[in-house]
Amino acid sequence: MGVRLELSDDLVTLTRAVCDVPSVSGDEGALADAVAAALGGVGHLEVLRDGDAVVARTQLGRATRVVVAGHLDTVPITGNLPTRLLDQDGEAVLWGRGTVDMKAGVAVLLSLAARLDAPSSDVTWVFYDHEEVAADLSGLQRLVEHHPDWLAGDFAVLGEPTAGGLEGGCNGTLRALVRLHGVAAHSARPWTGLNAVHLAGEVLRRLEAYEPATVSVDGLDFRESLHAVLISGGTATNVIPDECVVTVNYRFAPSRSVADASQHVREVFAGHDVEVVDAAGGARPGLDHPAARRFADAVLAVTGGAPSAKLGWTDVARFAELGIPAVNFGPGDPLLAHTADERCPVRQIEQVHAALRAWLTA
Amino acid sequence: MGVRLELSDDLVTLTRAVCDVPSVSGDEGALADAVAAALGGVGHLEVLRDGDAVVARTQLGRATRVVVAGHLDTVPITGNLPTRLLDQDGEAVLWGRGTVDMKAGVAVLLSLAARLDAPSSDVTWVFYDHEEVAADLSGLQRLVEHHPDWLAGDFAVLGEPTAGGLEGGCNGTLRALVRLHGVAAHSARPWTGLNAVHLAGEVLRRLEAYEPATVSVDGLDFRESLHAVLISGGTATNVIPDECVVTVNYRFAPSRSVADASQHVREVFAGHDVEVVDAAGGARPGLDHPAARRFADAVLAVTGGAPSAKLGWTDVARFAELGIPAVNFGPGDPLLAHTADERCPVRQIEQVHAALRAWLTA
């Protein structure tokens, strides 16, 4: 007997219901079943399914089609479920795993999917699995490979948390290993060896001295960064280490290709052994595209503010690869994503709902 | 049915027999049994035992008593047993685990213990377990605690490998953790955190700039050193590390106390979180002591050369704590200790045997 979602519930009730069905990556089945069942009862939608991804679309013959997407999975629960509705300085706040990343967004999408039977563009609503884990498990990438036609569209919105602001594109991300090679020796006679950990001092010095660029792309400022995320060296407390490995993460503007970014990292660490082990290109904001322009005008009329650049990598990059301009727009402060204290103001959920509704009915 | 050692065998045969009984730390029983049985058959010795430590002593009523000691255990075997007798550029060399550290020395001691029925000083021969592992397991320390009288003497010689040279005293050794504290953040927005691995750059810089002292103690030069032996930081490739730990090893001259050495390390890393986790003081060479002087004169008359400082920590420091001057003197190049290619020239074994014999019969 599965969980039942009532899509006509108010946003607070629906968000809590979605959050309170645990769906840590790999365990999205129960929530995907509930989503598919609820959407299956909506007359104006055709519902499709692949694994734990659910796609629901209108077929109204509109001139344009937009894709509105969100992932169903969360990072692991850390004592932060079930959800709680809190009063924080007079403001109603939903607390618990997924309230930010990104089940409040999912609830907004579900509510709109059920209500909007005559949107101004045809809409494809996409709910997918395995976003919070390794790229090769991605439910969205699986849809790209199995059913590229399900994702066809002129413009895409990803409901990732942006604190209710409009964030265009995303930075790319690259991971590289910088390996220092020394010569082992007994630590009572270190001068007979070469200390690889001491050699890493030069790598850390370059990281400290590094001045990251802020790159303007299509009118948005993408702030780059280059940081060590892991370091390890040494095997025993009486041995001079013969190897030290510094793992660096480079976040780069979408105007750079992965090849350019790799070359840049090699140049920063010139003279050292550098291996790029993982990279994903970013996505240009595409706000000069007419469909994106229309989206920005419609939602900013509701929310106020101005578009900014998305700094974390998101699945807008997959839409960019498909040639579909895409933006991030959702409730929840991205700085609270993945934290034990994940929480989202109810007002943001309602505002995102109102803005998307205004756009889709304009 | 245990292994049988023939103490009247030539040194090569006896060394090979001792090496070919595996006795990795914790597994010294078979060798200790064989040593106790062989020494038990020597009329002029009283044999005592505590666990896998065996003590054999003369009771001749001499004016002085010397302690001659060696450990029975080795580091793990890495395909380097049984021993082989090789010809290396015309020189006979014994190859295999323990030939350096320190079963050739043990064989020399066993051979002398059996033969010298009228030494010029009373002699206490000590063979002990658990030298190559954590200090709290040390068989010699156990004897200090259970039977301090068994170790009484005016002077001690430790048969640790010195390549047949006379090495006085030993450096102390200290291990400290230098912990850098940062603030975790998502690596897409590193400026919202503080990177603890980058902070470690300053620690490595101080290690690179560190100019180790060479300290003359009782006429011998003790070369000091301060090196990172381990480094670790970071938890995931998309998180700015909030902690980095550098483990440093300080080898310090025996003129410094552990307290002085700890203070020095704290000063080198002033401003950082430093925790001393392990320390053992060194031992002054004590070559100004009359008994040590007599030893040096006797053995250098056979070997030539001059005394030098022992840089690795050895159990001479335990004798120093008991107030007994002690030196290191044994066959085998210490740089080959613990290596898979451990090997010792037969000539060194014979020369150490001749030198100790000359000393004990002078």
Interface residues (C-beta under 8 A of the other chain):
Chain A: N171 T173 R175 H186 S187 A188 R189 P190 W191 T192 N195 V197 H198 A200 G201 L204 R205 L207 E208 R223 S225 H227 A228 V229 L230 I231 S232 G233 G234 T235 A236 T237 N238 V239 I240 P241 C244 V246 T247 N249 R251 D278 L311 G312 W313 P334 L335 A337 H338
Chain B: N171 T173 R175 H186 S187 A188 R189 P190 W191 T192 N195 V197 H198 A200 G201 L204 R205 L207 E208 R223 S225 H227 A228 V229 L230 I231 S232 G233 G234 T235 A236 T237 N238 V239 I240 P241 C244 V246 T247 N249 R251 D278 L311 G312 W313 L335 A337 H338
